[in-house]
Amino acid sequence: MNTRIALLGQPNSGKSTVYNALTGSRQHVGNWPGKTVEKNDGYYTYKGTRYTVTDLPGSYGLSGNSDEEIITADFIKSGQADLVCILVDASQLERSMYMVAEYAALDKPAMLLLNMMDVAKSQKKEIDHKLLEKRLGIPVLPFTAAESKGYEELKSLLAAELENPHMLLSHPETDQTTSVLEQSKAKYRWISEMLDGVTHTATPEYKLSKFDRVATSPIRGKLLCFGVVLLAFLVAMIVMSPFMAIGQMIPAVLNAPIANLLNGWHVHPWLVSVFSMMLPNVLYFCISMASFVFGVNLVFGFLEEIGFLARAAYQFDGVLSKLGLQGKAICPMLMGFGCTIGGTCGTRVMDNWGQRMLAMAVVWAVPCGAIWGVIPVVASMFFGPGGTLLVCVLILCYMLLMMVIVSKVFGRKLSPAESRSGMIMELPPYHKAHWKHILKEAFLKAWDIFKRALGTVTLVSLVFYIFSFSTSGNIQSSLLYRVGTAIEPVTRFFGLGWQTFMAFLSSAFAKEAVLGVLNAAFVGGSNLLEATFFAKSATPDNAALAASMVQTISKPEALAFLFACTFNVPCVMALSTTYRESHSLKWTARVALFYIGGALLLSCIVYHIAALFL
């Protein structure tokens, strides 16, 4: 029996919403063979029959040159799908039908889903879907993907079409010998013929509201965007705080009971520390990651549903196009100031994989909230209030330079100049959010990240644990200390002694751990593992740390250390999130190695320049 369904449509047509609603958690996410482009396959069961659904990459047509469009076109033309469900935006029907015009020439089974009917109704548009169905010769279903009530009818129609498929009755009369422009004109003429008399609008002229006049103004619009994203981040923090608080309790609650139990069984101390300290903290890290994902997706889902993200994209497209990015990247970049994980997840709004991966690489250059808790503390020990302010300004200036460097290094492959084009878009009307849908989507994404992160975070934590463990708890007994002191002649070239180099390594694990590791290295008496894995609950003695650091290291080393930590790999959770969001170990590793190498090189430059003046 034919049971494979492909979802076809333009970016932001609602394909992913329909796909998630149909398949739920029964999904497999990977990459297409030979391409680093996300592949989504899932299934659902209807009346005892299992149906497979493929969410094809968003595409504006079947004759494009990007990886996404080539994959989509090849899959459709290969006939792997028994039925293709084409999604179009009912609120912008004329602009959305180009995909149908291209598909019409293939003579393959199809049905049409008129998505976003709620938006069309809010625009006072009436669509005669029966007339359109008669002209096309395939079923046409008015639909609102964000509402759950229409999915039974959709499943019923899909099942019926798989048993008795329909083909498009007509197609644009194009001649392959004519120019691409002439072929496009023929397709638009066909679209006009199909839609003649189908759409009736009570209010033909759209006027900008007062809010939109502000949102689209060159200066006030950008300030408004900054304000909205800042507010969104605060809301996301409020939403995620209860979940993070529960997660933070896990290590404190489980540490002592597990340790006592295993010690009573005379288990080896290393295994005791793994099960009592590392694994509860891994669970906490993964809950924290999922909490960030939930909060950010909730906020982004709301902003996208009501139509604000389109305004933000419009405002910053000109600026970000110089980095090879679309204007949509501004929101994840701003989110990065709060948390790199949130910014990384926010890149889901990008239209294609290359843009998304490049945006993630750029977001890594944004110093997150955790490192801003370290910079002022360490800087004030050596440079005073005025110097601390100058250090912060220099870090922000280098952040902008780093974004340009990252875009130049990775943009050639991820967003080639020849494939870039200006953004042409129609601002969607504002409309109410579907909270049930937004909450469900946010929860599914958070749960997916939690499940997938457990393995990655456990592996990286175990590696760090092996290097940090010592039977006595003394830092001098750890493998990390031995390696650090052995290679100190090399790290000195980069401006880092063994203490600051160990703290630099810990910053790649968690920025919150830096002060605790510094305290363990300079003041002593602290367990390195506890300083790292209980960083959030630990309270380092900053006065004692300052006294020891000032006597031990120079100002150039302190400055080099601050820059190295800030622009190192954000943290293990951000690393895991990037891998899970990109589905590319190769590109995640490339970006990570670039940041580690770049941080050491930057440390070297800062140290040797600062040594001339300080």
C-alpha positions in Angstrom: 0.0 0.0 0.0 1.2 3.5 -0.8 2.0 5.3 2.4 4.8 7.9 1.9 3.8 11.5 2.0 6.1 14.5 1.2 5.4 18.0 2.4 6.4 20.6 -0.1 6.3 24.4 0.2 8.2 27.6 0.5 10.1 28.5 3.7 7.7 29.6 6.4 4.7 28.0 4.6 3.9 26.0 7.7 5.4 22.6 6.6 7.3 22.0 9.9 4.2 22.8 11.9 2.1 20.3 10.0 4.9 17.8 10.1 5.3 18.1 13.9 1.6 17.9 14.5 1.3 14.8 12.4 4.3 12.9 13.7 4.8 14.3 17.2 7.8 12.7 18.8 7.9 9.9 16.2 10.6 11.6 14.2 14.1 11.0 12.9 16.3 13.9 12.2 19.5 13.5 10.2 21.2 14.7 7.0 20.4 13.9 3.4 23.0 11.5 1.9 26.1 13.5 0.7 24.6 16.8 1.9 24.7 18.7 5.2 21.1 19.6 5.0 18.6 18.6 7.6 16.4 15.7 6.7 13.1 15.1 8.7 11.3 11.8 8.5 8.5 10.7 10.8 5.4 8.7 10.9 1.8 8.6 12.2 -0.8 5.9 12.4 -4.3 6.4 11.1 -7.0 3.7 11.3 -4.4 1.0 11.7 -2.2 2.1 8.9 1.3 3.6 9.4 2.1 6.6 7.1 5.6 7.9 6.6 6.0 11.7 6.3 9.0 13.6 4.8 9.4 17.3 5.5 11.3 18.5 2.5 13.6 21.5 2.8 11.8 24.8 2.1 12.1 25.8 -1.5 10.7 28.6 -3.7 10.7 26.4 -6.8 11.9 23.1 -8.3 14.6 24.7 -10.5 16.9 26.4 -8.0 20.6 26.0 -7.3 20.9 25.9 -3.5 21.5 22.6 -1.8 18.0 22.8 -0.3 16.3 23.4 -3.6 18.3 20.7 -5.4 17.4 18.1 -2.7 13.8 19.0 -2.8 13.6 18.9 -6.6 15.5 15.6 -6.9 13.3 14.0 -4.3 10.1 15.1 -5.9 11.2 14.2 -9.5 12.5 10.7 -8.3 8.9 9.7 -7.4 9.9 8.5 -4.0 6.8 10.1 -2.6 3.4 8.4 -3.2 1.7 11.7 -2.6 2.9 15.3 -2.4 1.1 17.7 -0.1 1.8 21.2 -1.3 1.4 23.9 1.2 0.7 27.5 0.2 0.1 30.6 2.3 -3.6 31.5 1.9 -3.0 35.1 3.0 -0.5 35.6 0.1 -2.0 33.1 -2.4 -0.7 34.8 -5.5 2.9 34.8 -4.3 2.7 31.2 -2.9 1.4 29.5 -6.1 4.7 29.5 -8.0 5.6 26.2 -6.4 2.3 24.7 -7.7 3.1 26.1 -11.2 6.5 24.4 -11.2 5.1 21.1 -9.8 2.2 21.0 -12.4 4.6 20.0 -15.2 5.7 16.8 -13.4 2.4 14.9 -13.7 2.6 13.4 -10.2 -0.1 12.9 -7.5 -0.7 16.0 -5.3 -3.1 17.8 -3.0 -3.1 21.4 -2.0 -3.2 22.7 1.6 -4.4 26.3 1.9 -2.6 27.1 5.2 -2.9 30.2 7.3 -6.6 30.6 6.6 -6.9 32.4 9.9 -4.6 35.1 8.7 -6.5 35.3 5.4 -9.7 35.8 7.3 -8.2 38.5 9.5 -7.3 40.3 6.2 -11.0 39.9 5.3 -10.1 37.7 2.3 -12.5 35.1 1.0 -11.1 32.2 -0.9 -13.4 30.0 -3.1 -11.4 26.8 -2.6 -14.0 24.7 -4.5 -13.4 26.8 -7.6 -9.7 26.5 -7.3 -10.1 22.7 -6.7 -12.1 22.4 -9.9 -9.5 24.3 -12.0 -6.5 22.4 -10.6 -8.1 19.0 -10.5 -6.7 18.1 -7.1 -8.2 18.3 -3.6 -7.8 21.7 -2.0 -8.2 21.9 1.8 -8.5 25.2 3.7 -6.4 24.8 6.8 -4.8 26.5 9.8 -1.7 24.4 10.9 -1.5 26.0 14.3 -5.0 24.8 15.3 -5.4 21.1 16.1 -9.1 20.7 15.1 -8.4 20.2 11.3 -5.9 17.3 11.5 -8.4 14.5 11.5 -9.9 15.8 8.2 -6.3 16.2 6.8 -5.4 12.6 7.7 -8.7 11.3 6.2 -8.0 13.3 3.0 -4.4 12.1 2.8 -5.5 8.4 3.2 -8.1 8.8 0.5 -5.7 10.4 -1.9 -3.1 7.7 -1.4 -5.7 5.2 -2.4 -7.1 7.2 -5.3 -4.6 9.9 -6.2 -5.3 13.0 -8.4 -3.1 14.8 -10.9 -3.1 18.5 -11.8 -5.4 19.0 -14.8 -3.4 21.7 -16.4 0.1 23.2 -16.3 1.8 26.3 -17.6 2.5 26.2 -21.3 6.2 26.6 -21.4 8.8 25.9 -24.0 12.1 24.7 -22.8 13.9 26.4 -25.6 12.7 29.9 -24.5 14.5 32.0 -21.9 14.1 31.5 -18.1 12.3 34.9 -18.0 9.7 33.8 -20.6 9.1 30.5 -18.8 8.6 32.4 -15.5 6.1 34.8 -17.3 4.2 31.7 -18.6 4.0 30.3 -15.0 2.7 33.6 -13.6 0.1 33.8 -16.4 -1.1 30.3 -15.4 -1.3 31.3 -11.8 -3.4 34.3 -12.7 -5.7 32.1 -14.7 -6.1 29.6 -11.9 -6.8 32.3 -9.3 -9.1 34.5 -11.4 -12.1 35.1 -9.2 -10.9 32.8 -6.5 -9.9 35.4 -4.0 -12.1 38.3 -2.9 -10.8 41.0 -0.5 -13.0 43.4 1.3 -10.1 45.7 2.1 -7.9 45.8 -1.0 -5.5 48.5 0.3 -3.3 47.8 3.3 -2.1 50.7 5.3 0.7 50.7 7.8 -0.4 51.0 11.4 1.2 53.4 13.9 3.2 50.6 15.3 4.4 49.5 11.9 5.4 53.1 11.0 7.8 52.9 14.1 8.8 49.3 13.4 9.9 50.1 9.8 11.6 53.4 10.5 15.4 53.3 10.0 16.4 54.3 13.6 13.4 53.9 15.8 12.7 50.5 14.3 16.1 49.2 15.3 15.7 50.6 18.8 12.3 49.0 19.0 13.8 45.7 17.9 16.5 45.8 20.5 13.9 46.6 23.2 11.5 43.8 22.2 14.3 41.2 22.0 15.6 42.3 25.4 12.1 42.0 26.9 11.7 38.6 25.2 15.0 37.4 26.7 13.8 38.5 30.2 10.5 36.7 29.7 12.4 33.6 28.5 14.5 33.7 31.7 11.4 34.0 33.8 9.9 31.0 32.0 13.0 28.8 32.3 13.9 29.8 35.9 11.6 27.3 37.7 12.9 24.4 35.6 16.5 25.4 36.1 15.9 25.8 39.8 14.6 22.2 39.9 17.6 21.0 37.9 20.0 22.9 40.2 18.7 21.0 43.2 19.5 17.6 41.7 23.3 17.6 42.3 22.9 18.9 45.9 20.2 16.3 46.7 21.8 13.3 45.1 25.5 13.9 45.8 25.7 12.9 49.5 23.3 9.9 49.4 24.9 8.3 46.3 28.4 8.9 47.7 27.5 7.4 51.1 25.9 4.4 49.4 28.8 3.6 47.1 31.4 4.3 49.8 29.5 1.8 52.0 29.9 -0.8 49.2 33.7 0.1 49.0 33.4 1.2 45.4 36.6 2.9 43.9 36.7 6.6 44.7 36.8 7.5 41.0 33.6 5.7 40.3 32.0 7.2 43.5 32.8 10.7 42.2 31.5 9.8 38.7 28.1 8.6 40.0 27.7 11.0 42.8 29.1 14.2 41.3 29.4 14.0 37.5 26.2 12.2 36.5 23.9 14.4 38.7 25.6 17.4 37.2 25.2 16.1 33.7 21.5 15.7 34.4 21.4 19.3 35.7 23.3 20.6 32.6 20.8 18.8 30.3 17.8 20.1 32.2 19.3 23.6 32.0 19.8 23.2 28.3 16.3 22.0 27.8 15.0 24.9 29.9 16.8 27.4 27.7 15.4 25.8 24.6 11.9 25.8 26.0 12.0 29.4 27.0 13.6 30.7 23.8 11.3 28.7 21.5 8.3 29.9 23.5 9.3 33.5 23.0 10.5 33.1 19.4 7.4 31.1 18.6 5.2 33.9 19.9 7.2 36.7 18.0 7.1 34.7 14.8 3.4 33.9 15.1 2.3 37.5 15.7 4.5 38.7 12.8 7.2 40.7 14.6 10.2 38.6 13.4 9.5 39.7 9.9 9.8 43.4 11.0 13.1 42.6 12.8 14.4 40.8 9.7 13.5 43.9 7.6 15.3 46.3 9.9 18.7 44.5 10.0 18.8 42.7 6.6 21.0 45.4 5.1 23.6 45.3 8.0 23.7 41.5 8.3 23.9 40.9 4.6 27.5 42.1 4.8 28.1 39.1 7.0 26.4 36.8 4.5 23.3 36.6 6.8 19.7 37.5 6.5 18.1 40.1 8.8 16.4 37.2 10.8 19.8 36.5 12.4 19.6 39.6 14.6 17.3 38.0 17.1 19.5 34.9 17.9 22.6 37.2 17.9 21.0 39.4 20.6 19.8 36.4 22.4 23.5 35.3 22.5 24.2 38.0 25.0 22.0 36.1 27.5 22.9 32.6 26.6 24.7 31.0 23.6 22.3 28.0 23.8 19.3 30.3 23.4 20.9 32.1 20.4 21.9 28.8 18.8 18.3 27.5 19.1 17.0 30.8 17.8 18.7 30.2 14.4 15.9 27.9 13.5 14.2 31.0 12.0 16.8 31.0 9.2 15.6 29.9 5.7 18.3 27.3 4.9 20.9 25.2 6.5 23.9 27.2 5.3 22.6 30.4 6.7 21.6 28.7 9.9 25.1 27.1 10.5 26.8 30.4 9.7 24.5 32.2 12.1 25.3 29.7 14.8 29.1 30.3 14.2 28.6 34.0 14.5 26.4 33.7 17.7 29.4 31.9 19.3 31.3 35.2 19.0 28.8 37.0 21.3 30.0 36.9 25.0 27.2 35.2 27.0 25.8 36.3 30.4 28.0 33.8 32.2 31.3 35.3 31.0 30.1 38.8 31.9 30.0 37.5 35.5 33.7 36.7 35.2 35.2 39.7 33.2 34.4 42.5 35.8 35.6 40.4 38.7 39.0 39.5 37.2 39.5 42.9 35.4 38.8 44.9 38.6 41.6 43.0 40.4 44.2 44.4 38.0 42.9 47.5 36.3 40.5 49.3 38.7 37.0 50.6 37.8 38.1 52.7 34.8 40.3 50.0 33.4 37.5 47.4 33.8 35.2 49.6 31.8 37.9 49.9 29.1 38.4 46.1 29.0 34.6 45.6 28.6 34.6 48.1 25.7 37.6 46.4 24.0 35.9 43.0 24.3 32.7 44.3 22.7 34.7 45.9 19.9 36.6 42.7 19.2 33.3 40.9 19.3 32.2 42.9 16.2 35.6 42.2 14.5 35.2 38.5 15.4 31.8 38.3 13.7 33.4 39.7 10.5 36.3 37.2 10.7 33.9 34.3 11.3 31.7 35.3 8.4 34.7 35.6 6.1 36.2 32.2 7.2 33.0 30.2 7.1 30.8 32.3 4.8 32.6 31.1 1.6 31.3 27.6 2.1 28.1 28.1 4.1 26.7 31.2 2.3 28.6 31.7 -1.0 28.6 35.3 -2.3 27.1 34.1 -5.7 24.1 32.5 -3.9 23.3 35.6 -1.8 20.5 37.9 -2.8 18.6 40.8 -1.3 15.6 40.0 0.8 12.2 40.8 -0.8 9.4 40.3 1.6 5.8 41.3 2.3 5.3 42.2 6.0 2.6 39.8 7.3 -0.3 41.3 9.2 -0.3 41.0 13.0 -2.6 38.3 14.3 -3.2 36.5 17.6 -0.9 33.7 18.7 -2.0 30.1 19.0 -0.7 29.4 22.5 -1.5 25.7 22.5 0.5 25.2 19.4 3.4 27.4 20.6 3.6 25.5 23.9 3.5 22.1 22.2 6.2 23.1 19.7 8.4 24.5 22.5 8.0 21.4 24.7 8.8 19.0 21.8 11.9 20.9 20.9 13.1 21.0 24.5 12.4 17.3 25.1 14.3 16.5 21.9 17.3 18.5 22.9 17.3 17.0 26.4 17.3 13.4 25.1 19.9 14.1 22.5 22.2 16.1 24.8 22.5 13.4 27.5 25.0 11.4 25.5 27.1 14.3 24.2 27.3 16.1 27.5 28.1 12.9 29.4 30.9 12.1 27.0 32.5 15.5 27.2 32.0 15.7 31.0 33.7 12.3 31.4 36.8 13.4 29.4 37.0 16.6 31.6 36.5 14.4 34.7 39.4 12.1 33.8 41.7 15.1 33.5 40.4 16.8 36.7 40.1 13.9 39.1 42.5 13.3 41.9 42.2 10.8 44.8 43.2 13.4 47.4 41.1 16.2 45.9 44.3 18.3 45.7 44.7 20.1 42.4 48.4 19.1 42.2 47.3 15.4 42.0 45.2 15.9 38.9 46.1 14.9 35.4 45.1 18.4 34.3 47.7 19.9 36.6 50.4 17.6 35.3 49.6 18.3 31.7 49.3 22.1 32.4 52.7 22.3 34.1 54.3 20.1 31.5 53.2 22.3 28.6 53.6 25.6 30.5 56.6 26.6 28.4 54.3 26.5 25.3 51.3 28.1 27.0 53.6 30.9 28.2 54.1 31.9 24.5 50.3 32.5 24.4 50.5 34.6 27.6 49.1 31.9 29.9 50.7 30.2 32.9 49.5 26.8 34.1 46.9 28.3 36.4 45.3 30.6 33.8 45.6 27.9 31.1 43.7 25.4 33.3 41.0 28.1 33.9 41.0 28.7 30.1 40.3 25.0 29.5 37.5 25.0 32.1 35.9 27.9 30.3 35.3 25.6 27.4 33.4 23.3 29.8 31.4 26.1 31.6 32.1 29.8 31.9 30.6 29.7 35.4 33.5 27.4 36.4 36.2 29.9 35.7 36.3 31.7 39.0 36.0 28.4 41.0 38.9 26.9 39.0 41.0 30.1 39.5 40.3 29.9 43.2 41.4 26.2 43.3 44.5 27.0 41.3 45.7 30.2 43.1 44.3 30.0 46.6 44.3 26.2 47.0 42.4 24.0 49.4 39.5 23.5 46.9 38.7 20.4 45.0 39.0 21.1 41.2 36.0 18.9 40.4 33.8 20.6 42.9 35.0 24.0 41.6 34.0 23.0 38.1 30.8 20.9 38.6 29.4 22.9 41.5 30.3 26.3 40.0 26.8 27.8 40.4 26.4 26.9 44.1 30.1 27.6 45.0 31.1 31.0 46.3 34.8 31.7 45.7 36.7 34.0 48.0 37.2 36.8 45.6 39.3 38.9 48.1 41.8 36.0 48.7 41.7 35.2 44.9 42.6 38.8 44.1 45.4 39.0 46.5 46.9 35.7 45.2 46.4 36.5 41.5 47.9 40.0 41.7 51.0 38.6 43.3 51.4 35.7 41.0 50.5 36.9 37.4 51.1 40.1 35.5 48.6 42.5 34.0 49.4 41.4 30.5 48.7 37.8 31.4 45.4 38.8 33.1 44.3 40.7 30.1 45.3 37.9 27.7 43.4 35.4 29.9 40.2 37.5 29.8 40.2 37.7 26.0 41.1 34.0 25.7 38.2 32.9 28.0 35.7 35.2 26.4 36.3 34.1 22.8 36.9 30.4 23.6 34.3 27.8 22.8 31.2 29.1 24.7 30.6 25.9 26.8 30.0 22.2 26.5 26.2 22.7 26.4 26.5 25.2 23.6 28.7 22.8 21.7 26.2 20.0 22.2 23.3 22.3 21.2 25.1 23.4 18.0 25.7 19.8 17.0 22.1 18.8 17.7 20.8 21.8 15.8 23.1 21.5 12.8 23.2 17.6 12.7 26.8 18.0 11.5 29.6 16.8 13.6 32.1 18.0 11.0 30.9 21.6 11.0 30.5 21.7 14.7 34.1 20.5 15.1 35.4 23.0 12.6 33.8 25.9 14.4 35.0 24.6 17.8 38.6 24.2 16.6 38.5 27.6 15.0 37.4 29.2 18.2 39.9 27.4 20.4 42.8 28.2 18.0 41.5 31.7 17.6 41.3 32.3 21.4 44.9 31.1 21.9 46.1 33.3 19.0 44.2 36.3 20.4 45.7 35.6 23.8 49.2 35.6 22.3 48.6 38.9 20.5 47.0 40.6 23.5 49.7 39.5 25.8 52.7 40.6 23.7 51.1 43.9 22.9 50.0 44.6 26.5 53.5 43.7 27.7 54.8 46.7 25.8 52.5 49.2 27.6 51.6 47.6 31.0 
